[in-house]
Amino acid sequence: MLPDVEMRLDMLQQQIKWIEHELLYLRTQVTKTTPSTDPPRTFESLRGIWEGVVFNEEDCQASRWKLPEGL
């Protein structure tokens, strides 16, 4: 196998091991957590949260993702 391919394969295997480690950690954290006793929030609980907030075209333009120039 070419050295470049072997190096890339080793890097991918390391990433897979890291992801497996993260998954194991997340699974243990999920099993440790207790479910919330609070009732789930309803849509009505959001009433008035955006009261007085104005969105304009400038806000919409600023929120759009743009590719870096030169691509």
C-alpha positions in Angstrom: 0.0 0.0 0.0 1.2 3.5 -0.6 2.6 5.4 2.4 0.0 8.2 1.9 -2.9 5.7 1.8 -1.5 4.0 4.9 -1.2 7.3 6.8 -4.7 8.3 5.8 -6.0 4.9 6.9 -4.3 5.2 10.3 -5.8 8.7 10.8 -9.3 7.3 10.0 -8.8 4.5 12.4 -7.7 6.9 15.2 -10.8 9.0 14.5 -13.0 5.9 14.7 -11.5 5.0 18.0 -12.0 8.5 19.3 -15.7 8.5 18.2 -16.2 5.1 19.8 -14.8 6.4 23.0 -17.1 9.5 22.8 -20.1 7.2 22.2 -19.2 5.1 25.2 -18.9 8.2 27.4 -22.2 9.6 26.1 -24.0 6.3 26.8 -22.7 6.2 30.3 -23.8 9.8 30.9 -27.2 9.1 29.5 -27.7 6.1 31.8 -26.6 8.2 34.8 -29.1 11.0 34.2 -32.6 10.9 35.6 -35.6 11.9 33.6 -37.0 15.3 34.4 -40.0 15.5 36.6 -41.1 18.8 35.1 -43.8 18.6 32.5 -42.7 19.2 28.9 -43.0 22.8 27.8 -45.9 23.7 25.6 -46.1 25.9 22.6 -48.3 28.3 24.6 -45.5 28.8 27.1 -43.6 30.7 24.4 -46.3 33.3 24.0 -44.8 36.8 24.1 -41.2 35.6 24.1 -40.5 37.7 20.9 -42.8 40.6 21.8 -41.2 43.9 20.8 -38.5 42.3 18.6 -38.3 43.5 15.0 -36.6 41.5 12.3 -35.7 43.3 9.1 -34.1 42.4 5.8 -30.7 43.4 7.2 -31.0 40.7 9.9 -32.1 38.1 7.4 -29.1 38.9 5.1 -26.7 38.8 8.1 -28.0 35.4 9.1 -27.4 33.7 5.8 -24.4 31.5 5.4 -22.0 32.6 2.7 -19.1 30.8 1.1 -15.7 32.4 1.5 -14.6 34.5 -1.4 -12.3 32.7 -3.8 -14.0 29.4 -3.8 
